[in-house]
Amino acid sequence: MSNKAHLGIVLLCCLLTFSTFAQTASEVLAKSIAYHDPKGKWESGQFQLKLKESRPNGTFRETEIKLDNRQQSFELAQLRDGRKIYRYVKGDDCKNQLDGASDFSAEEAKKFRLDCEYSPRMKDYYTYLYGLPMKLRDPGTILGDEVKTVEFDGRQLLQLKVTYQPEVGKDIWYFYFDPSTYALSGYRFYHDESINDGEYILISGEQKVGPLRLPKKREWYTHKEEKFLGTDELIK
């Protein structure tokens, strides 16, 4: 075989390999959602989560969450500083309790942020965090076109960029997926990427929640200072 023929075969193989493995961002996201929610239950399912949220100073919070995504309802029961916090949000309906009572002082309300401005934000936060990657199909989400292979947390992972329509959010997000299973393996966000602000989150382990496969442990760090912010662990 001539050198030219051999080179032609090599180039053809490379092109075939590239065409086989080249994927769009939508395809990568769809495969990740199929991995984490194989039965498509997230959108209309009911889920109960128990979390341990640890901070670098040695403190931790025990948090139980109930989600009814069909009804768009959210309940949170949290043990914090020896007090029992309860939040309920469903549409415009919002309830807050401290130690089982709806009556609490203004000082307690301020300390534990027991108000109907903050509690819906907690609903959005936990629903987004534990609904990933399924939440990346929500209205207002702008999925970038490019799929990059990059190093993140010492691994070669697939990277997708996500932004949001202005009425939804202004942050820039990058999500990282295992190239073989498409499991969500980490993510980062910036308020202003040019100054390297924001945080990155490392994911390890996996927890079954009904038919879902959810990340078990998340460790949070700042970009700029590489400061460890805490660990959230799904324990049940």
C-alpha positions as protocol buffer text, in pm:
chain_id: "A"
residue {
  index: 1
  type: MET
  ca { x: 0 y: 0 z: 0 }
}
residue {
  index: 2
  type: SER
  ca { x: 135 y: 346 z: -93 }
}
residue {
  index: 3
  type: ASN
  ca { x: 192 y: 615 z: 169 }
}
residue {
  index: 4
  type: LYS
  ca { x: -83 y: 827 z: 7 }
}
residue {
  index: 5
  type: ALA
  ca { x: -336 y: 543 z: 26 }
}
residue {
  index: 6
  type: HIS
  ca { x: -244 y: 475 z: 389 }
}
residue {
  index: 7
  type: LEU
  ca { x: -279 y: 844 z: 475 }
}
residue {
  index: 8
  type: GLY
  ca { x: -617 y: 853 z: 302 }
}
residue {
  index: 9
  type: ILE
  ca { x: -745 y: 561 z: 509 }
}
residue {
  index: 10
  type: VAL
  ca { x: -624 y: 724 z: 832 }
}
residue {
  index: 11
  type: LEU
  ca { x: -796 y: 1052 z: 744 }
}
residue {
  index: 12
  type: LEU
  ca { x: -1117 y: 868 z: 653 }
}
residue {
  index: 13
  type: CYS
  ca { x: -1112 y: 684 z: 987 }
}
residue {
  index: 14
  type: CYS
  ca { x: -1060 y: 1011 z: 1170 }
}
residue {
  index: 15
  type: LEU
  ca { x: -1351 y: 1172 z: 987 }
}
residue {
  index: 16
  type: LEU
  ca { x: -1576 y: 875 z: 1059 }
}
residue {
  index: 17
  type: THR
  ca { x: -1477 y: 879 z: 1426 }
}
residue {
  index: 18
  type: PHE
  ca { x: -1546 y: 1252 z: 1448 }
}
residue {
  index: 19
  type: SER
  ca { x: -1885 y: 1222 z: 1278 }
}
residue {
  index: 20
  type: THR
  ca { x: -1978 y: 932 z: 1507 }
}
residue {
  index: 21
  type: PHE
  ca { x: -1895 y: 1113 z: 1829 }
}
residue {
  index: 22
  type: ALA
  ca { x: -1978 y: 1475 z: 1740 }
}
residue {
  index: 23
  type: GLN
  ca { x: -2289 y: 1571 z: 1937 }
}
residue {
  index: 24
  type: THR
  ca { x: -2502 y: 1880 z: 1972 }
}
residue {
  index: 25
  type: ALA
  ca { x: -2561 y: 2042 z: 2310 }
}
residue {
  index: 26
  type: SER
  ca { x: -2927 y: 1936 z: 2293 }
}
residue {
  index: 27
  type: GLU
  ca { x: -2825 y: 1572 z: 2239 }
}
residue {
  index: 28
  type: VAL
  ca { x: -2585 y: 1575 z: 2535 }
}
residue {
  index: 29
  type: LEU
  ca { x: -2851 y: 1731 z: 2759 }
}
residue {
  index: 30
  type: ALA
  ca { x: -3114 y: 1480 z: 2644 }
}
residue {
  index: 31
  type: LYS
  ca { x: -2880 y: 1189 z: 2723 }
}
residue {
  index: 32
  type: SER
  ca { x: -2803 y: 1330 z: 3067 }
}
residue {
  index: 33
  type: ILE
  ca { x: -3171 y: 1373 z: 3145 }
}
residue {
  index: 34
  type: ALA
  ca { x: -3236 y: 1017 z: 3027 }
}
residue {
  index: 35
  type: TYR
  ca { x: -2964 y: 900 z: 3266 }
}
residue {
  index: 36
  type: HIS
  ca { x: -3089 y: 1092 z: 3571 }
}
residue {
  index: 37
  type: ASP
  ca { x: -3462 y: 1062 z: 3502 }
}
residue {
  index: 38
  type: PRO
  ca { x: -3498 y: 748 z: 3288 }
}
residue {
  index: 39
  type: LYS
  ca { x: -3875 y: 725 z: 3335 }
}
residue {
  index: 40
  type: GLY
  ca { x: -3946 y: 1095 z: 3285 }
}
residue {
  index: 41
  type: LYS
  ca { x: -4097 y: 1137 z: 3632 }
}
residue {
  index: 42
  type: TRP
  ca { x: -3938 y: 1464 z: 3743 }
}
residue {
  index: 43
  type: GLU
  ca { x: -4185 y: 1703 z: 3583 }
}
residue {
  index: 44
  type: SER
  ca { x: -4497 y: 1559 z: 3749 }
}
residue {
  index: 45
  type: GLY
  ca { x: -4353 y: 1350 z: 4034 }
}
residue {
  index: 46
  type: GLN
  ca { x: -4359 y: 1373 z: 4412 }
}
residue {
  index: 47
  type: PHE
  ca { x: -4023 y: 1346 z: 4588 }
}
residue {
  index: 48
  type: GLN
  ca { x: -3894 y: 1362 z: 4943 }
}
residue {
  index: 49
  type: LEU
  ca { x: -3530 y: 1446 z: 5016 }
}
residue {
  index: 50
  type: LYS
  ca { x: -3329 y: 1447 z: 5336 }
}
residue {
  index: 51
  type: LEU
  ca { x: -3014 y: 1659 z: 5331 }
}
residue {
  index: 52
  type: LYS
  ca { x: -2719 y: 1733 z: 5555 }
}
residue {
  index: 53
  type: GLU
  ca { x: -2572 y: 2074 z: 5479 }
}
residue {
  index: 54
  type: SER
  ca { x: -2230 y: 2119 z: 5641 }
}
residue {
  index: 55
  type: ARG
  ca { x: -2025 y: 2439 z: 5666 }
}
residue {
  index: 56
  type: PRO
  ca { x: -1648 y: 2489 z: 5719 }
}
residue {
  index: 57
  type: ASN
  ca { x: -1696 y: 2617 z: 6076 }
}
residue {
  index: 58
  type: GLY
  ca { x: -1828 y: 2275 z: 6179 }
}
residue {
  index: 59
  type: THR
  ca { x: -2197 y: 2368 z: 6182 }
}
residue {
  index: 60
  type: PHE
  ca { x: -2455 y: 2179 z: 5980 }
}
residue {
  index: 61
  type: ARG
  ca { x: -2825 y: 2187 z: 5905 }
}
residue {
  index: 62
  type: GLU
  ca { x: -3058 y: 1893 z: 5867 }
}
residue {
  index: 63
  type: THR
  ca { x: -3313 y: 1967 z: 5597 }
}
residue {
  index: 64
  type: GLU
  ca { x: -3608 y: 1767 z: 5470 }
}
residue {
  index: 65
  type: ILE
  ca { x: -3779 y: 1870 z: 5150 }
}
residue {
  index: 66
  type: LYS
  ca { x: -4104 y: 1756 z: 4991 }
}
residue {
  index: 67
  type: LEU
  ca { x: -4165 y: 1842 z: 4627 }
}
residue {
  index: 68
  type: ASP
  ca { x: -4487 y: 1791 z: 4437 }
}
residue {
  index: 69
  type: ASN
  ca { x: -4396 y: 1908 z: 4090 }
}
residue {
  index: 70
  type: ARG
  ca { x: -4741 y: 1846 z: 3944 }
}
residue {
  index: 71
  type: GLN
  ca { x: -4896 y: 2075 z: 4205 }
}
residue {
  index: 72
  type: GLN
  ca { x: -4589 y: 2304 z: 4212 }
}
residue {
  index: 73
  type: SER
  ca { x: -4578 y: 2278 z: 4591 }
}
residue {
  index: 74
  type: PHE
  ca { x: -4273 y: 2286 z: 4818 }
}
residue {
  index: 75
  type: GLU
  ca { x: -4228 y: 2205 z: 5185 }
}
residue {
  index: 76
  type: LEU
  ca { x: -3912 y: 2246 z: 5387 }
}
residue {
  index: 77
  type: ALA
  ca { x: -3850 y: 2133 z: 5744 }
}
residue {
  index: 78
  type: GLN
  ca { x: -3510 y: 2233 z: 5875 }
}
residue {
  index: 79
  type: LEU
  ca { x: -3327 y: 2197 z: 6206 }
}
residue {
  index: 80
  type: ARG
  ca { x: -3104 y: 2502 z: 6247 }
}
residue {
  index: 81
  type: ASP
  ca { x: -2938 y: 2633 z: 6563 }
}
residue {
  index: 82
  type: GLY
  ca { x: -3161 y: 2404 z: 6765 }
}
residue {
  index: 83
  type: ARG
  ca { x: -3478 y: 2554 z: 6616 }
}
residue {
  index: 84
  type: LYS
  ca { x: -3729 y: 2392 z: 6381 }
}
residue {
  index: 85
  type: ILE
  ca { x: -3804 y: 2594 z: 6069 }
}
residue {
  index: 86
  type: TYR
  ca { x: -4092 y: 2511 z: 5838 }
}
residue {
  index: 87
  type: ARG
  ca { x: -4172 y: 2666 z: 5500 }
}
residue {
  index: 88
  type: TYR
  ca { x: -4456 y: 2589 z: 5261 }
}
residue {
  index: 89
  type: VAL
  ca { x: -4497 y: 2746 z: 4917 }
}
residue {
  index: 90
  type: LYS
  ca { x: -4756 y: 2675 z: 4651 }
}
residue {
  index: 91
  type: GLY
  ca { x: -4825 y: 2953 z: 4403 }
}
residue {
  index: 92
  type: ASP
  ca { x: -4918 y: 3261 z: 4606 }
}
residue {
  index: 93
  type: ASP
  ca { x: -4982 y: 3051 z: 4916 }
}
residue {
  index: 94
  type: CYS
  ca { x: -4694 y: 3076 z: 5162 }
}
residue {
  index: 95
  type: LYS
  ca { x: -4659 y: 2967 z: 5526 }
}
residue {
  index: 96
  type: ASN
  ca { x: -4371 y: 2996 z: 5769 }
}
residue {
  index: 97
  type: GLN
  ca { x: -4342 y: 2843 z: 6114 }
}
residue {
  index: 98
  type: LEU
  ca { x: -4083 y: 2836 z: 6391 }
}
residue {
  index: 99
  type: ASP
  ca { x: -4090 y: 2545 z: 6636 }
}
residue {
  index: 100
  type: GLY
  ca { x: -4438 y: 2455 z: 6512 }
}
residue {
  index: 101
  type: ALA
  ca { x: -4586 y: 2801 z: 6569 }
}
residue {
  index: 102
  type: SER
  ca { x: -4689 y: 3064 z: 6316 }
}
residue {
  index: 103
  type: ASP
  ca { x: -4634 y: 3334 z: 6580 }
}
residue {
  index: 104
  type: PHE
  ca { x: -4274 y: 3443 z: 6624 }
}
residue {
  index: 105
  type: SER
  ca { x: -4096 y: 3766 z: 6707 }
}
residue {
  index: 106
  type: ALA
  ca { x: -3968 y: 4015 z: 6451 }
}
residue {
  index: 107
  type: GLU
  ca { x: -3617 y: 3933 z: 6568 }
}
residue {
  index: 108
  type: GLU
  ca { x: -3673 y: 3560 z: 6505 }
}
residue {
  index: 109
  type: ALA
  ca { x: -3831 y: 3633 z: 6167 }
}
residue {
  index: 110
  type: LYS
  ca { x: -3525 y: 3837 z: 6069 }
}
residue {
  index: 111
  type: LYS
  ca { x: -3272 y: 3582 z: 6198 }
}
residue {
  index: 112
  type: PHE
  ca { x: -3433 y: 3284 z: 6022 }
}
residue {
  index: 113
  type: ARG
  ca { x: -3573 y: 3485 z: 5728 }
}
residue {
  index: 114
  type: LEU
  ca { x: -3926 y: 3368 z: 5789 }
}
residue {
  index: 115
  type: ASP
  ca { x: -4110 y: 3573 z: 5530 }
}
residue {
  index: 116
  type: CYS
  ca { x: -4293 y: 3518 z: 5205 }
}
residue {
  index: 117
  type: GLU
  ca { x: -4029 y: 3693 z: 5000 }
}
residue {
  index: 118
  type: TYR
  ca { x: -3748 y: 3460 z: 5107 }
}
residue {
  index: 119
  type: SER
  ca { x: -3936 y: 3127 z: 5123 }
}
residue {
  index: 120
  type: PRO
  ca { x: -4031 y: 3124 z: 4751 }
}
residue {
  index: 121
  type: ARG
  ca { x: -3662 y: 3186 z: 4677 }
}
residue {
  index: 122
  type: MET
  ca { x: -3582 y: 2875 z: 4881 }
}
residue {
  index: 123
  type: LYS
  ca { x: -3835 y: 2683 z: 4673 }
}
residue {
  index: 124
  type: ASP
  ca { x: -3664 y: 2799 z: 4353 }
}
residue {
  index: 125
  type: TYR
  ca { x: -3317 y: 2723 z: 4493 }
}
residue {
  index: 126
  type: TYR
  ca { x: -3381 y: 2366 z: 4608 }
}
residue {
  index: 127
  type: THR
  ca { x: -3603 y: 2277 z: 4313 }
}
residue {
  index: 128
  type: TYR
  ca { x: -3335 y: 2398 z: 4072 }
}
residue {
  index: 129
  type: LEU
  ca { x: -3045 y: 2238 z: 4258 }
}
residue {
  index: 130
  type: TYR
  ca { x: -3201 y: 1894 z: 4294 }
}
residue {
  index: 131
  type: GLY
  ca { x: -3385 y: 1911 z: 3961 }
}
residue {
  index: 132
  type: LEU
  ca { x: -3066 y: 1929 z: 3756 }
}
residue {
  index: 133
  type: PRO
  ca { x: -3017 y: 1849 z: 3474 }
}
residue {
  index: 134
  type: MET
  ca { x: -3393 y: 1827 z: 3408 }
}
residue {
  index: 135
  type: LYS
  ca { x: -3439 y: 2195 z: 3499 }
}
residue {
  index: 136
  type: LEU
  ca { x: -3222 y: 2292 z: 3203 }
}
residue {
  index: 137
  type: ARG
  ca { x: -3528 y: 2246 z: 2984 }
}
residue {
  index: 138
  type: ASP
  ca { x: -3730 y: 2508 z: 3171 }
}
residue {
  index: 139
  type: PRO
  ca { x: -3871 y: 2807 z: 2979 }
}
residue {
  index: 140
  type: GLY
  ca { x: -3624 y: 3094 z: 2961 }
}
residue {
  index: 141
  type: THR
  ca { x: -3320 y: 2866 z: 2950 }
}
residue {
  index: 142
  type: ILE
  ca { x: -3077 y: 2937 z: 2666 }
}
residue {
  index: 143
  type: LEU
  ca { x: -2859 y: 2637 z: 2586 }
}
residue {
  index: 144
  type: GLY
  ca { x: -2539 y: 2723 z: 2401 }
}
residue {
  index: 145
  type: ASP
  ca { x: -2469 y: 2543 z: 2074 }
}
residue {
  index: 146
  type: GLU
  ca { x: -2114 y: 2431 z: 2147 }
}
residue {
  index: 147
  type: VAL
  ca { x: -2009 y: 2109 z: 2320 }
}
residue {
  index: 148
  type: LYS
  ca { x: -1652 y: 2126 z: 2450 }
}
residue {
  index: 149
  type: THR
  ca { x: -1435 y: 1858 z: 2607 }
}
residue {
  index: 150
  type: VAL
  ca { x: -1253 y: 2025 z: 2895 }
}
residue {
  index: 151
  type: GLU
  ca { x: -1076 y: 1932 z: 3216 }
}
residue {
  index: 152
  type: PHE
  ca { x: -1284 y: 1982 z: 3528 }
}
residue {
  index: 153
  type: ASP
  ca { x: -1211 y: 1833 z: 3871 }
}
residue {
  index: 154
  type: GLY
  ca { x: -918 y: 1642 z: 3718 }
}
residue {
  index: 155
  type: ARG
  ca { x: -1136 y: 1471 z: 3456 }
}
residue {
  index: 156
  type: GLN
  ca { x: -1207 y: 1515 z: 3086 }
}
residue {
  index: 157
  type: LEU
  ca { x: -1575 y: 1609 z: 3073 }
}
residue {
  index: 158
  type: LEU
  ca { x: -1827 y: 1750 z: 2827 }
}
residue {
  index: 159
  type: GLN
  ca { x: -1907 y: 2116 z: 2890 }
}
residue {
  index: 160
  type: LEU
  ca { x: -2233 y: 2294 z: 2805 }
}
residue {
  index: 161
  type: LYS
  ca { x: -2291 y: 2666 z: 2850 }
}
residue {
  index: 162
  type: VAL
  ca { x: -2626 y: 2791 z: 2976 }
}
residue {
  index: 163
  type: THR
  ca { x: -2759 y: 3146 z: 3004 }
}
residue {
  index: 164
  type: TYR
  ca { x: -3109 y: 3273 z: 3073 }
}
residue {
  index: 165
  type: GLN
  ca { x: -3351 y: 3523 z: 2936 }
}
residue {
  index: 166
  type: PRO
  ca { x: -3321 y: 3847 z: 3140 }
}
residue {
  index: 167
  type: GLU
  ca { x: -3650 y: 3799 z: 3324 }
}
residue {
  index: 168
  type: VAL
  ca { x: -3531 y: 3456 z: 3445 }
}
residue {
  index: 169
  type: GLY
  ca { x: -3169 y: 3518 z: 3544 }
}
residue {
  index: 170
  type: LYS
  ca { x: -2847 y: 3699 z: 3456 }
}
residue {
  index: 171
  type: ASP
  ca { x: -2583 y: 3447 z: 3561 }
}
residue {
  index: 172
  type: ILE
  ca { x: -2367 y: 3246 z: 3322 }
}
residue {
  index: 173
  type: TRP
  ca { x: -2353 y: 2873 z: 3394 }
}
residue {
  index: 174
  type: TYR
  ca { x: -2133 y: 2589 z: 3273 }
}
residue {
  index: 175
  type: PHE
  ca { x: -2236 y: 2227 z: 3328 }
}
residue {
  index: 176
  type: TYR
  ca { x: -2007 y: 1925 z: 3305 }
}
residue {
  index: 177
  type: PHE
  ca { x: -2108 y: 1572 z: 3204 }
}
residue {
  index: 178
  type: ASP
  ca { x: -1937 y: 1235 z: 3205 }
}
residue {
  index: 179
  type: PRO
  ca { x: -1871 y: 1150 z: 2837 }
}
residue {
  index: 180
  type: SER
  ca { x: -1959 y: 782 z: 2881 }
}
residue {
  index: 181
  type: THR
  ca { x: -2269 y: 790 z: 3106 }
}
residue {
  index: 182
  type: TYR
  ca { x: -2370 y: 1158 z: 3065 }
}
residue {
  index: 183
  type: ALA
  ca { x: -2407 y: 1186 z: 3443 }
}
residue {
  index: 184
  type: LEU
  ca { x: -2393 y: 1543 z: 3571 }
}
residue {
  index: 185
  type: SER
  ca { x: -2045 y: 1573 z: 3721 }
}
residue {
  index: 186
  type: GLY
  ca { x: -2020 y: 1937 z: 3828 }
}
residue {
  index: 187
  type: TYR
  ca { x: -2105 y: 2292 z: 3734 }
}
residue {
  index: 188
  type: ARG
  ca { x: -2005 y: 2654 z: 3785 }
}
residue {
  index: 189
  type: PHE
  ca { x: -2166 y: 2994 z: 3759 }
}
residue {
  index: 190
  type: TYR
  ca { x: -2054 y: 3354 z: 3723 }
}
residue {
  index: 191
  type: HIS
  ca { x: -2229 y: 3683 z: 3784 }
}
residue {
  index: 192
  type: ASP
  ca { x: -1949 y: 3850 z: 3586 }
}
residue {
  index: 193
  type: GLU
  ca { x: -1717 y: 3601 z: 3419 }
}
residue {
  index: 194
  type: SER
  ca { x: -1462 y: 3873 z: 3330 }
}
residue {
  index: 195
  type: ILE
  ca { x: -1372 y: 3917 z: 3699 }
}
residue {
  index: 196
  type: ASN
  ca { x: -1385 y: 3544 z: 3780 }
}
residue {
  index: 197
  type: ASP
  ca { x: -1650 y: 3578 z: 4048 }
}
residue {
  index: 198
  type: GLY
  ca { x: -1912 y: 3315 z: 4132 }
}
residue {
  index: 199
  type: GLU
  ca { x: -1866 y: 2957 z: 4243 }
}
residue {
  index: 200
  type: TYR
  ca { x: -1796 y: 2607 z: 4120 }
}
residue {
  index: 201
  type: ILE
  ca { x: -1951 y: 2288 z: 4252 }
}
residue {
  index: 202
  type: LEU
  ca { x: -1795 y: 1943 z: 4254 }
}
residue {
  index: 203
  type: ILE
  ca { x: -2023 y: 1639 z: 4250 }
}
residue {
  index: 204
  type: SER
  ca { x: -1948 y: 1292 z: 4384 }
}
residue {
  index: 205
  type: GLY
  ca { x: -2159 y: 982 z: 4437 }
}
residue {
  index: 206
  type: GLU
  ca { x: -2516 y: 911 z: 4341 }
}
residue {
  index: 207
  type: GLN
  ca { x: -2840 y: 858 z: 4533 }
}
residue {
  index: 208
  type: LYS
  ca { x: -3158 y: 689 z: 4412 }
}
residue {
  index: 209
  type: VAL
  ca { x: -3472 y: 891 z: 4482 }
}
residue {
  index: 210
  type: GLY
  ca { x: -3759 y: 685 z: 4347 }
}
residue {
  index: 211
  type: PRO
  ca { x: -3682 y: 645 z: 3976 }
}
residue {
  index: 212
  type: LEU
  ca { x: -3433 y: 935 z: 3978 }
}
residue {
  index: 213
  type: ARG
  ca { x: -3054 y: 915 z: 3998 }
}
residue {
  index: 214
  type: LEU
  ca { x: -2947 y: 1231 z: 4180 }
}
residue {
  index: 215
  type: PRO
  ca { x: -2599 y: 1354 z: 4275 }
}
residue {
  index: 216
  type: LYS
  ca { x: -2525 y: 1254 z: 4634 }
}
residue {
  index: 217
  type: LYS
  ca { x: -2265 y: 1508 z: 4744 }
}
residue {
  index: 218
  type: ARG
  ca { x: -2192 y: 1862 z: 4628 }
}
residue {
  index: 219
  type: GLU
  ca { x: -1893 y: 2064 z: 4744 }
}
residue {
  index: 220
  type: TRP
  ca { x: -1900 y: 2440 z: 4688 }
}
residue {
  index: 221
  type: TYR
  ca { x: -1597 y: 2666 z: 4622 }
}
residue {
  index: 222
  type: THR
  ca { x: -1545 y: 3026 z: 4514 }
}
residue {
  index: 223
  type: HIS
  ca { x: -1363 y: 3086 z: 4186 }
}
residue {
  index: 224
  type: LYS
  ca { x: -1151 y: 3381 z: 4285 }
}
residue {
  index: 225
  type: GLU
  ca { x: -1024 y: 3275 z: 4628 }
}
residue {
  index: 226
  type: GLU
  ca { x: -1066 y: 2897 z: 4588 }
}
residue {
  index: 227
  type: LYS
  ca { x: -1246 y: 2917 z: 4921 }
}
residue {
  index: 228
  type: PHE
  ca { x: -1436 y: 2612 z: 5040 }
}
residue {
  index: 229
  type: LEU
  ca { x: -1795 y: 2711 z: 5122 }
}
residue {
  index: 230
  type: GLY
  ca { x: -1951 y: 2386 z: 5235 }
}
residue {
  index: 231
  type: THR
  ca { x: -2094 y: 2046 z: 5148 }
}
residue {
  index: 232
  type: ASP
  ca { x: -2450 y: 1944 z: 5075 }
}
residue {
  index: 233
  type: GLU
  ca { x: -2517 y: 1573 z: 5101 }
}
residue {
  index: 234
  type: LEU
  ca { x: -2831 y: 1387 z: 5000 }
}
residue {
  index: 235
  type: ILE
  ca { x: -2858 y: 1120 z: 5268 }
}
residue {
  index: 236
  type: LYS
  ca { x: -3206 y: 978 z: 5205 }
}
